[in-house]
Amino acid sequence: MTVITVVAIAAIAAIFYAFVWPSIQKQLLAKNACSASGGQTYSDEGDNYSISCGGGSCTVTYKGVTGAAIPCDQQQDQGK
């Protein structure tokens, strides 16, 4: 029974790491880019990602997959 439990936990962890974690990382990278850029023109590159911001939104390409643009509207209001 213990072996089945360990295998089940490993399978769930593998599914999380393969499918859910990349999405979470894209969201975190985009939110950090919005904070850094204030929604203005900005770009950054790392080992597995590239970020492009402009026009009030940021787009992240993570391991070759481009995510949806994340709006940075809340960041533009900080100076007001």
Contacts in CASP RR format, 6 or more apart in sequence:
PFRMAT RR
TARGET T0000
AUTHOR 0000-0000-0000
METHOD contacts of the structure
MODEL  1
MTVITVVAIAAIAAIFYAFVWPSIQKQLLAKNACSASGGQTYSDEGDNYS
ISCGGGSCTVTYKGVTGAAIPCDQQQDQGK
22 62 0 8 1.000
22 63 0 8 1.000
22 65 0 8 1.000
25 49 0 8 1.000
25 62 0 8 1.000
26 49 0 8 1.000
26 60 0 8 1.000
26 62 0 8 1.000
26 67 0 8 1.000
27 70 0 8 1.000
29 49 0 8 1.000
29 51 0 8 1.000
29 60 0 8 1.000
29 62 0 8 1.000
30 51 0 8 1.000
30 58 0 8 1.000
30 59 0 8 1.000
30 60 0 8 1.000
30 70 0 8 1.000
31 70 0 8 1.000
33 42 0 8 1.000
33 44 0 8 1.000
33 51 0 8 1.000
33 53 0 8 1.000
33 58 0 8 1.000
33 60 0 8 1.000
34 53 0 8 1.000
34 56 0 8 1.000
34 58 0 8 1.000
34 70 0 8 1.000
34 72 0 8 1.000
34 74 0 8 1.000
34 75 0 8 1.000
35 75 0 8 1.000
36 42 0 8 1.000
36 44 0 8 1.000
37 53 0 8 1.000
37 54 0 8 1.000
37 58 0 8 1.000
37 72 0 8 1.000
37 75 0 8 1.000
38 53 0 8 1.000
38 56 0 8 1.000
38 72 0 8 1.000
38 75 0 8 1.000
38 76 0 8 1.000
38 78 0 8 1.000
39 53 0 8 1.000
39 54 0 8 1.000
39 55 0 8 1.000
39 56 0 8 1.000
39 57 0 8 1.000
39 58 0 8 1.000
39 72 0 8 1.000
39 75 0 8 1.000
39 76 0 8 1.000
40 53 0 8 1.000
40 54 0 8 1.000
40 55 0 8 1.000
40 56 0 8 1.000
41 53 0 8 1.000
41 54 0 8 1.000
41 55 0 8 1.000
42 51 0 8 1.000
42 52 0 8 1.000
42 53 0 8 1.000
42 54 0 8 1.000
42 58 0 8 1.000
43 50 0 8 1.000
43 51 0 8 1.000
43 52 0 8 1.000
43 53 0 8 1.000
44 50 0 8 1.000
44 51 0 8 1.000
45 51 0 8 1.000
48 62 0 8 1.000
48 63 0 8 1.000
49 60 0 8 1.000
49 61 0 8 1.000
49 62 0 8 1.000
49 63 0 8 1.000
50 60 0 8 1.000
50 61 0 8 1.000
51 58 0 8 1.000
51 59 0 8 1.000
51 60 0 8 1.000
51 61 0 8 1.000
52 58 0 8 1.000
52 59 0 8 1.000
52 61 0 8 1.000
53 59 0 8 1.000
53 72 0 8 1.000
56 71 0 8 1.000
56 72 0 8 1.000
56 73 0 8 1.000
56 76 0 8 1.000
57 69 0 8 1.000
57 70 0 8 1.000
57 71 0 8 1.000
57 72 0 8 1.000
58 69 0 8 1.000
58 70 0 8 1.000
58 72 0 8 1.000
59 66 0 8 1.000
59 67 0 8 1.000
59 68 0 8 1.000
59 69 0 8 1.000
59 70 0 8 1.000
60 66 0 8 1.000
60 67 0 8 1.000
60 70 0 8 1.000
61 67 0 8 1.000
END
